Amino acid sequence: MRYSLLTVVPAFMGLTFVAPAARAQGGDMIPHPSWGIVAGANFANVTGDDFDDGDNRTGFMAGVTGTFHFTRMFALNTGLLFSQEGSKDPNSDLAIHENMLQLPILARVAFPTSTGKVTPFIEAGPTAAFSLSCKFTDGDDDVDCDDFTGTDVKKFEFGVAGGAGLRFNAGTHAIEVGGRYQQALTDALKDADAKNKVISVFAGFTI
């Protein structure tokens, strides 16, 4: 799985150079690459045979983003995001808290309006993630996931994500608001059927 992540990152880096070239060929109508910061709330859970009927864990997400335009409508949206994930037992204080570093690589389709001030968009694509920490908590007590389950936490996670939002344009700057659903395709724990899923709502500022 580690080698899979190493193949994703060079591919992403290659696309960052392809996008400016496509913009130059298409003329000034294609927006320049934009960089920004984003923050929002996560409503996370863990699904699988070993984690049935858990309640959402409310957490925080934040990070940096980059959008690389191929045309006015099509772009690549990516970034590095800190993401609080996990789940809660509805019948006790037991909860799982996992902190992730997310790398989404999403194809974005924008729908420019006649005024150009508001641009709706949709996006979807693969995600890769690295587990920064994982703990089980029970009230004031906590223990590392490895010690609690007797199995290792998988450090790398791969999944898919999709979402939609609005971009409010103001000259060279913009504010974006939106929502995103992310579903892991790989288990969070070894020898356990447990996959992270997250609904995020966010706002960001780009330049």
C-alpha positions, 0 to 999 in steps of 0.5 A: 500500500505504501508503494501505491501512495508513492505512485499517486503523489508523482502523478499529482505533481505531474498534473500541476505542471500540465495545468499551467501549460493547458492554460497558456494554450487556451488563452486568458479565459482560463483561470490561473492556478489558485491556492487557499486555506480551508476549514470546517466541521466533520461528521465522521463514523466507522462502518463495517461488521466490527463497528455496527450502529455507531454514532457520528463523531463531530470533529474539525478539518483544516488545511491548504488547497490548490486548484489547477484549471484546464478550462473554465469548467474543468479543474483539478482540486487537491490539498493537504488536510488535517481531519478528525475522524472516528465514531462513538458508541451510542450506549456508552462513553466509548469512542474512537478518535483518529486524526488523519492527514488527507490528500484528496485528488478531485476532478472539479466541474464548474458552472460559470454564471453570466455575472461571473460572481458566483460559480457552482461546482461539483467534484469527485475523485480518489483520496489518500490518507495517513493516520497520525494518531488513533485512540479509544476513549472511555470518559477520561480514560484513553488508550492507543488503538493498537493496545485496545484491539490487539491489532495494528492501525493501518497507517495508509488509507485509500478511498473516494470522495465527492461533493459540491459547493459555491465559489464567490469570486471577487477579483483575484480572490474567492470564497468557497463554501461546500460539502463533501462525502468521503468513504474509505475503501480500505480498513482502518484497522488490520484484521478488522472490518472497519472503514472510515466515512466522513461528511464535511462542511467547509469554507475556504479562501483562495488567492 
